[in-house]
Amino acid sequence: MRRSRSPHDVRAGRRQVLTYALCFGAFVLFVNALVGDNGYLATLRADHDRVALQESVRNVLQENARLEERIRRMKTDPSALEEEARKNLNMIKPGEKLIIIKDAKPAPPSPAPGR
């Protein structure tokens, strides 16, 4: 036989179910806030990526400034233009001779005497 429950027992049971449901919902929201698409870990990753990109942009801007200075020197300084032509295009002045020295391979070690 089934025992009839008092209204107080029914309310306590509903309150307990509601408490479990709210705790489960809070847990799901906490986990989502931690590892979801816009969660804490994603925010940390995005912040790390932002710092890396800022460093990359800073490096590119420095390289750009260096190249602009090199262009300016080549446009205004004939000796800079000559230096670039000699270095990158292997150009020489009339009357100069180009000498290319190739590295020789080292000789194999000779065996020790008496062996």
N, CA and C atoms as an extended XYZ file, in Angstrom:
345
Properties=species:S:1:pos:R:3:atomname:S:1:resname:S:1:resid:I:1 pbc="F F F"
N         0.797       -1.182        0.000 N   MET     1
C         0.000        0.000        0.000 CA  MET     1
C         0.852        1.264        0.000 C   MET     1
N         0.344        2.189       -0.637 N   ARG     2
C         1.066        3.440       -0.774 CA  ARG     2
C         0.667        4.398        0.337 C   ARG     2
N         1.666        4.978        0.925 N   ARG     3
C         1.416        5.934        1.997 CA  ARG     3
C         1.137        7.300        1.400 C   ARG     3
N         0.160        7.979        1.856 N   SER     4
C        -0.143        9.286        1.299 CA  SER     4
C         0.825       10.308        1.895 C   SER     4
N         1.235       11.200        1.069 N   ARG     5
C         2.231       12.180        1.484 CA  ARG     5
C         1.535       13.462        1.911 C   ARG     5
N         2.105       14.073        2.878 N   SER     6
C         1.520       15.323        3.351 CA  SER     6
C         1.917       16.444        2.401 C   SER     6
N         1.193       17.542        2.384 N   PRO     7
C         1.562       18.685        1.529 CA  PRO     7
C         2.963       19.193        1.843 C   PRO     7
N         3.385       19.115        3.074 N   HIS     8
C         4.727       19.552        3.445 CA  HIS     8
C         5.784       18.664        2.777 C   HIS     8
N         5.562       17.353        2.756 N   ASP     9
C         6.484       16.418        2.108 CA  ASP     9
C         6.538       16.663        0.607 C   ASP     9
N         5.419       16.981       -0.015 N   VAL    10
C         5.367       17.252       -1.456 CA  VAL    10
C         6.174       18.512       -1.769 C   VAL    10
N         5.981       19.559       -0.950 N   ARG    11
C         6.737       20.806       -1.172 CA  ARG    11
C         8.236       20.585       -0.949 C   ARG    11
N         8.600       19.822        0.032 N   ALA    12
C        10.015       19.538        0.300 CA  ALA    12
C        10.633       18.753       -0.864 C   ALA    12
N         9.876       17.811       -1.418 N   GLY    13
C        10.372       17.047       -2.568 CA  GLY    13
C        10.550       17.941       -3.786 C   GLY    13
N         9.588       18.832       -4.030 N   ARG    14
C         9.705       19.760       -5.175 CA  ARG    14
C        10.895       20.708       -4.965 C   ARG    14
N        11.054       21.169       -3.714 N   ARG    15
C        12.160       22.082       -3.405 CA  ARG    15
C        13.500       21.384       -3.646 C   ARG    15
N        13.575       20.105       -3.280 N   GLN    16
C        14.808       19.347       -3.470 CA  GLN    16
C        15.102       19.162       -4.960 C   GLN    16
N        14.080       18.845       -5.759 N   VAL    17
C        14.258       18.696       -7.207 CA  VAL    17
C        14.685       20.024       -7.810 C   VAL    17
N        14.052       21.112       -7.393 N   LEU    18
C        14.407       22.441       -7.895 CA  LEU    18
C        15.841       22.799       -7.508 C   LEU    18
N        16.248       22.453       -6.286 N   THR    19
C        17.620       22.726       -5.848 CA  THR    19
C        18.621       21.962       -6.708 C   THR    19
N        18.363       20.685       -6.969 N   TYR    20
C        19.251       19.898       -7.834 CA  TYR    20
C        19.296       20.466       -9.255 C   TYR    20
N        18.154       20.877       -9.765 N   ALA    21
C        18.094       21.438      -11.122 CA  ALA    21
C        18.889       22.738      -11.194 C   ALA    21
N        18.747       23.593      -10.176 N   LEU    22
C        19.504       24.854      -10.161 CA  LEU    22
C        21.003       24.610      -10.016 C   LEU    22
N        21.377       23.658       -9.188 N   CYS    23
C        22.806       23.330       -9.049 CA  CYS    23
C        23.369       22.787      -10.359 C   CYS    23
N        22.620       21.929      -11.017 N   PHE    24
C        23.075       21.396      -12.308 CA  PHE    24
C        23.193       22.524      -13.339 C   PHE    24
N        22.197       23.412      -13.376 N   GLY    25
C        22.255       24.555      -14.306 CA  GLY    25
C        23.441       25.461      -14.015 C   GLY    25
N        23.705       25.721      -12.736 N   ALA    26
C        24.858       26.553      -12.371 CA  ALA    26
C        26.158       25.883      -12.783 C   ALA    26
N        26.237       24.566      -12.610 N   PHE    27
C        27.438       23.827      -13.011 CA  PHE    27
C        27.650       23.924      -14.523 C   PHE    27
N        26.582       23.750      -15.291 N   VAL    28
C        26.681       23.845      -16.754 CA  VAL    28
C        27.138       25.247      -17.159 C   VAL    28
N        26.583       26.280      -16.544 N   LEU    29
C        26.991       27.653      -16.862 CA  LEU    29
C        28.451       27.900      -16.488 C   LEU    29
N        28.879       27.351      -15.364 N   PHE    30
C        30.273       27.512      -14.943 CA  PHE    30
C        31.222       26.849      -15.936 C   PHE    30
N        30.912       25.634      -16.331 N   VAL    31
C        31.761       24.924      -17.295 CA  VAL    31
C        31.789       25.671      -18.627 C   VAL    31
N        30.636       26.170      -19.067 N   ASN    32
C        30.581       26.928      -20.318 CA  ASN    32
C        31.403       28.208      -20.207 C   ASN    32
N        31.339       28.877      -19.056 N   ALA    33
C        32.115       30.100      -18.867 CA  ALA    33
C        33.608       29.805      -18.863 C   ALA    33
N        33.977       28.615      -18.449 N   LEU    34
C        35.384       28.264      -18.391 CA  LEU    34
C        35.928       27.812      -19.741 C   LEU    34
N        35.228       26.911      -20.422 N   VAL    35
C        35.776       26.319      -21.643 CA  VAL    35
C        34.915       26.552      -22.882 C   VAL    35
N        33.893       27.372      -22.816 N   GLY    36
C        33.032       27.607      -23.975 CA  GLY    36
C        33.731       28.432      -25.044 C   GLY    36
N        33.016       28.709      -26.122 N   ASP    37
C        33.581       29.469      -27.240 CA  ASP    37
C        34.090       30.842      -26.803 C   ASP    37
N        33.405       31.491      -25.898 N   ASN    38
C        33.824       32.796      -25.397 CA  ASN    38
C        34.193       32.708      -23.925 C   ASN    38
N        34.646       31.557      -23.483 N   GLY    39
C        34.966       31.328      -22.084 CA  GLY    39
C        36.315       31.895      -21.691 C   GLY    39
N        36.657       31.642      -20.450 N   TYR    40
C        37.893       32.176      -19.882 CA  TYR    40
C        39.124       31.669      -20.626 C   TYR    40
N        39.178       30.378      -20.931 N   LEU    41
C        40.344       29.827      -21.631 CA  LEU    41
C        40.465       30.400      -23.040 C   LEU    41
N        39.333       30.591      -23.716 N   ALA    42
C        39.365       31.194      -25.055 CA  ALA    42
C        39.846       32.638      -24.968 C   ALA    42
N        39.457       33.332      -23.910 N   THR    43
C        39.912       34.712      -23.721 CA  THR    43
C        41.410       34.760      -23.483 C   THR    43
N        41.931       33.831      -22.685 N   LEU    44
C        43.382       33.773      -22.467 CA  LEU    44
C        44.132       33.498      -23.769 C   LEU    44
N        43.599       32.548      -24.564 N   ARG    45
C        44.217       32.233      -25.855 CA  ARG    45
C        44.208       33.448      -26.774 C   ARG    45
N        43.076       34.147      -26.827 N   ALA    46
C        42.959       35.324      -27.691 CA  ALA    46
C        43.916       36.420      -27.234 C   ALA    46
N        44.079       36.582      -25.933 N   ASP    47
C        44.998       37.591      -25.417 CA  ASP    47
C        46.434       37.240      -25.784 C   ASP    47
N        46.780       35.957      -25.681 N   HIS    48
C        48.121       35.514      -26.076 CA  HIS    48
C        48.347       35.763      -27.567 C   HIS    48
N        47.358       35.448      -28.389 N   ASP    49
C        47.463       35.680      -29.835 CA  ASP    49
C        47.605       37.167      -30.139 C   ASP    49
N        46.876       38.009      -29.393 N   ARG    50
C        46.945       39.460      -29.612 CA  ARG    50
C        48.352       39.975      -29.324 C   ARG    50
N        48.952       39.509      -28.227 N   VAL    51
C        50.313       39.939      -27.881 CA  VAL    51
C        51.299       39.485      -28.959 C   VAL    51
N        51.153       38.255      -29.434 N   ALA    52
C        52.047       37.743      -30.485 CA  ALA    52
C        51.889       38.542      -31.772 C   ALA    52
N        50.654       38.892      -32.117 N   LEU    53
C        50.429       39.686      -33.333 CA  LEU    53
C        50.984       41.094      -33.187 C   LEU    53
N        50.871       41.683      -32.001 N   GLN    54
C        51.445       43.008      -31.791 CA  GLN    54
C        52.956       42.974      -31.963 C   GLN    54
N        53.586       41.935      -31.448 N   GLU    55
C        55.037       41.789      -31.613 CA  GLU    55
C        55.394       41.623      -33.092 C   GLU    55
N        54.607       40.847      -33.805 N   SER    56
C        54.842       40.651      -35.231 CA  SER    56
C        54.695       41.963      -36.002 C   SER    56
N        53.664       42.729      -35.671 N   VAL    57
C        53.458       44.021      -36.331 CA  VAL    57
C        54.627       44.950      -36.037 C   VAL    57
N        55.098       44.965      -34.777 N   ARG    58
C        56.233       45.809      -34.410 CA  ARG    58
C        57.475       45.424      -35.221 C   ARG    58
N        57.709       44.112      -35.389 N   ASN    59
C        58.861       43.656      -36.182 CA  ASN    59
C        58.731       44.066      -37.644 C   ASN    59
N        57.532       43.943      -38.194 N   VAL    60
C        57.317       44.325      -39.595 CA  VAL    60
C        57.518       45.829      -39.777 C   VAL    60
N        57.043       46.623      -38.819 N   LEU    61
C        57.225       48.077      -38.913 CA  LEU    61
C        58.702       48.449      -38.828 C   LEU    61
N        59.470       47.759      -37.975 N   GLN    62
C        60.909       48.026      -37.894 CA  GLN    62
C        61.608       47.653      -39.195 C   GLN    62
N        61.236       46.506      -39.750 N   GLU    63
C        61.831       46.083      -41.030 CA  GLU    63
C        61.463       47.061      -42.136 C   GLU    63
N        60.215       47.531      -42.127 N   ASN    64
C        59.770       48.502      -43.125 CA  ASN    64
C        60.580       49.795      -43.020 C   ASN    64
N        60.805       50.277      -41.794 N   ALA    65
C        61.592       51.497      -41.602 CA  ALA    65
C        63.024       51.293      -42.075 C   ALA    65
N        63.589       50.111      -41.796 N   ARG    66
C        64.956       49.819      -42.242 CA  ARG    66
C        65.047       49.808      -43.770 C   ARG    66
N        64.054       49.205      -44.428 N   LEU    67
C        64.060       49.154      -45.892 CA  LEU    67
C        63.825       50.538      -46.504 C   LEU    67
N        62.968       51.340      -45.868 N   GLU    68
C        62.757       52.702      -46.368 CA  GLU    68
C        64.032       53.535      -46.267 C   GLU    68
N        64.782       53.350      -45.179 N   GLU    69
C        66.063       54.053      -45.026 CA  GLU    69
C        67.052       53.577      -46.095 C   GLU    69
N        67.061       52.295      -46.375 N   ARG    70
C        67.947       51.754      -47.414 CA  ARG    70
C        67.585       52.325      -48.779 C   ARG    70
N        66.292       52.429      -49.071 N   ILE    71
C        65.839       53.013      -50.350 CA  ILE    71
C        66.245       54.472      -50.433 C   ILE    71
N        66.034       55.214      -49.329 N   ARG    72
C        66.399       56.631      -49.319 CA  ARG    72
C        67.896       56.800      -49.573 C   ARG    72
N        68.729       55.963      -48.922 N   ARG    73
C        70.180       56.050      -49.128 CA  ARG    73
C        70.547       55.741      -50.579 C   ARG    73
N        69.886       54.733      -51.166 N   MET    74
C        70.221       54.362      -52.538 CA  MET    74
C        69.809       55.448      -53.525 C   MET    74
N        68.744       56.194      -53.205 N   LYS    75
C        68.303       57.277      -54.097 CA  LYS    75
C        69.189       58.514      -53.986 C   LYS    75
N        69.769       58.737      -52.812 N   THR    76
C        70.507       59.986      -52.596 CA  THR    76
C        72.013       59.798      -52.508 C   THR    76
N        72.498       58.627      -52.194 N   ASP    77
C        73.931       58.403      -51.977 CA  ASP    77
C        74.468       57.447      -53.043 C   ASP    77
N        75.247       57.965      -53.996 N   PRO    78
C        75.778       57.092      -55.054 CA  PRO    78
C        76.661       55.961      -54.515 C   PRO    78
N        77.378       56.210      -53.438 N   SER    79
C        78.238       55.149      -52.911 CA  SER    79
C        77.394       54.005      -52.333 C   SER    79
N        76.223       54.311      -51.782 N   ALA    80
C        75.330       53.262      -51.283 CA  ALA    80
C        74.785       52.437      -52.442 C   ALA    80
N        74.450       53.117      -53.541 N   LEU    81
C        73.959       52.406      -54.730 CA  LEU    81
C        75.051       51.506      -55.288 C   LEU    81
N        76.289       52.021      -55.323 N   GLU    82
C        77.412       51.222      -55.818 CA  GLU    82
C        77.648       50.009      -54.909 C   GLU    82
N        77.567       50.219      -53.611 N   GLU    83
C        77.765       49.121      -52.655 CA  GLU    83
C        76.725       48.020      -52.856 C   GLU    83
N        75.477       48.402      -53.057 N   GLU    84
C        74.410       47.414      -53.290 CA  GLU    84
C        74.645       46.672      -54.606 C   GLU    84
N        75.045       47.393      -55.654 N   ALA    85
C        75.286       46.752      -56.944 CA  ALA    85
C        76.445       45.760      -56.850 C   ALA    85
N        77.495       46.140      -56.152 N   ARG    86
C        78.640       45.239      -56.005 CA  ARG    86
C        78.260       43.993      -55.201 C   ARG    86
N        77.514       44.212      -54.128 N   LYS    87
C        77.188       43.108      -53.228 CA  LYS    87
C        76.142       42.164      -53.836 C   LYS    87
N        75.068       42.699      -54.363 N   ASN    88
C        73.946       41.868      -54.799 CA  ASN    88
C        74.012       41.449      -56.261 C   ASN    88
N        74.642       42.248      -57.098 N   LEU    89
C        74.674       41.935      -58.533 CA  LEU    89
C        76.053       41.512      -59.011 C   LEU    89
N        77.034       41.428      -58.095 N   ASN    90
C        78.415       41.046      -58.436 CA  ASN    90
C        78.985       41.925      -59.545 C   ASN    90
N        78.685       43.206      -59.484 N   MET    91
C        79.188       44.138      -60.501 CA  MET    91
C        80.567       44.650      -60.093 C   MET    91
N        81.383       44.971      -61.110 N   ILE    92
C        82.711       45.514      -60.852 CA  ILE    92
C        82.908       46.747      -61.723 C   ILE    92
N        83.858       47.585      -61.327 N   LYS    93
C        84.178       48.776      -62.105 CA  LYS    93
C        85.043       48.367      -63.286 C   LYS    93
N        85.017       49.172      -64.345 N   PRO    94
C        85.914       48.876      -65.467 CA  PRO    94
C        87.367       48.875      -64.988 C   PRO    94
N        88.109       47.887      -65.419 N   GLY    95
C        89.516       47.766      -65.049 CA  GLY    95
C        89.735       46.903      -63.813 C   GLY    95
N        88.693       46.643      -63.039 N   GLU    96
C        88.845       45.773      -61.880 CA  GLU    96
C        88.755       44.319      -62.324 C   GLU    96
N        89.334       43.449      -61.537 N   LYS    97
C        89.240       42.026      -61.811 CA  LYS    97
C        88.533       41.362      -60.646 C   LYS    97
N        87.629       40.467      -60.976 N   LEU    98
C        86.885       39.728      -59.969 CA  LEU    98
C        87.591       38.408      -59.710 C   LEU    98
N        87.928       38.175      -58.467 N   ILE    99
C        88.589       36.933      -58.095 CA  ILE    99
C        87.638       36.180      -57.164 C   ILE    99
N        87.324       34.956      -57.544 N   ILE   100
C        86.432       34.125      -56.739 CA  ILE   100
C        87.266       33.035      -56.095 C   ILE   100
N        87.202       32.978      -54.784 N   ILE   101
C        87.962       31.972      -54.047 CA  ILE   101
C        86.969       30.946      -53.528 C   ILE   101
N        87.164       29.720      -53.976 N   LYS   102
C        86.294       28.642      -53.523 CA  LYS   102
C        86.969       27.922      -52.371 C   LYS   102
N        86.172       27.548      -51.402 N   ASP   103
C        86.720       26.795      -50.273 CA  ASP   103
C        87.053       25.387      -50.749 C   ASP   103
N        88.278       24.963      -50.461 N   ALA   104
C        88.694       23.604      -50.804 CA  ALA   104
C        88.192       22.655      -49.729 C   ALA   104
N        87.872       21.438      -50.153 N   LYS   105
C        87.453       20.426      -49.187 CA  LYS   105
C        88.672       20.022      -48.374 C   LYS   105
N        88.502       19.837      -47.063 N   PRO   106
C        89.655       19.435      -46.257 CA  PRO   106
C        90.115       18.017      -46.660 C   PRO   106
N        91.422       17.847      -46.603 N   ALA   107
C        92.004       16.541      -46.967 CA  ALA   107
C        91.630       15.521      -45.907 C   ALA   107
N        91.362       14.280      -46.350 N   PRO   108
C        91.037       13.254      -45.353 CA  PRO   108
C        92.260       13.006      -44.472 C   PRO   108
N        92.030       12.699      -43.199 N   PRO   109
C        93.178       12.473      -42.295 CA  PRO   109
C        93.961       11.245      -42.736 C   PRO   109
N        95.282       11.412      -42.708 N   SER   110
C        96.132       10.277      -43.116 CA  SER   110
C        96.301        9.332      -41.917 C   SER   110
N        96.469        8.050      -42.193 N   PRO   111
C        96.637        7.095      -41.087 CA  PRO   111
C        97.932        7.360      -40.354 C   PRO   111
N        97.928        7.057      -39.085 N   ALA   112
C        99.121        7.275      -38.249 CA  ALA   112
C       100.236        6.330      -38.729 C   ALA   112
N       101.514        6.780      -38.669 N   PRO   113
C       102.626        5.925      -39.128 CA  PRO   113
C       102.754        4.683      -38.252 C   PRO   113
N       103.120        3.604      -38.878 N   GLY   114
C       103.335        2.339      -38.187 CA  GLY   114
C       102.083        1.473      -38.134 C   GLY   114
N       101.055        1.829      -38.760 N   ARG   115
C        99.854        1.005      -38.726 CA  ARG   115
C        99.566        0.417      -40.054 C   ARG   115
